[in-house]
Amino acid sequence: MTGQELIARIVDRLHHDFGTEQTILIVRALAEEIGGVRVWFPSPNDLYLMERDRRIVAEFTGRNMEELSLKYRLHRRQIRRIVNDG
């Protein structure tokens, strides 16, 4: 899929989900902010991981590493890394 085909697909989806007026505003804002710049968009899985990590950092109290490791099904070492990176 070419870049132009991908943009057309995204605009069609925005139009379907948000209507014409909102699509115009969204596309205009994107063009003004990032027009001409190469941008990377995270995959759905990357978005999930980013949100999961954000929640872990927000929920961390300093005393609940075991609880978080059970809740998110991660090793304590992974929880520690996420909290230290967050």
N, C-alpha and C positions, 0 to 999 in steps of 0.2 A: 504494500500500500504506500502510495506516495504521500509526501507531506500535505499536498493540497487536498488529496482524497481524505486524509485523516482530519484535516481542519473542517472540510465539508461535513463529514460524519459527526463531528463534535457539534457544529453549529446546528445541524438537523436535530440532534439529541436535545440541545439546549432549547431549541424552538419548541419541540414536543413537550419537554418538561416544564418550561417556564413561560412560553408564549413569545410573541414577536418583540414586544417592547422590552421585556427583561433581557431577551437574547441580545438585542442591539446594545443595551447598556453593559452587559457582561463582556461582549466582544470588544466594544469600544474601550472599556477599562483595561482589559488584557492588552490590547494593542498599544494603548498609551503607556502602560507600565512596563511591558516586556517586548514590545514590537522590535523585531530585528535581533533579538537575543536568543541564543540557543538555550532552551529550558528543558530540564529533566522533570518528569512527573513520576511520582512513586507508583508502584504497582498496588493493586488492592491489598495484597499481602503485606507490603511494606507499610501501607497506611494503618493496617491492623496492628502491626508490631509497634509502630510509633505511638499509637493511641494506648496500647497496652503498657508500654514503657512509661508514658506520661502518667497513667493511673498508678502504676507501681510507685513512682517517685512521689506522687501526691499522697498516697496512702501510707508511705513509710514513716514510722514513728521513731525508729532507732531500736525498738524492742520487738518488732513484729516480723522479722525476717522469715522465721519458720512458717508463720501464718500466711505470709505472701507467697512463699514457695509452694505451699499446699494449694492455695487459692488459684494461682496461675500455672500450676503444674510445672514449675521450673526448679532447678537446683538452687540451693542457697547461694552458690557462687555466682550464678546468673543474676539473681536478685541484687547481690552486692555490686556487680558490674554495672547494672542498669542504674542503681541509685548513685553510684560514684560518677557515672557519665552524665546523669541528669542534672 
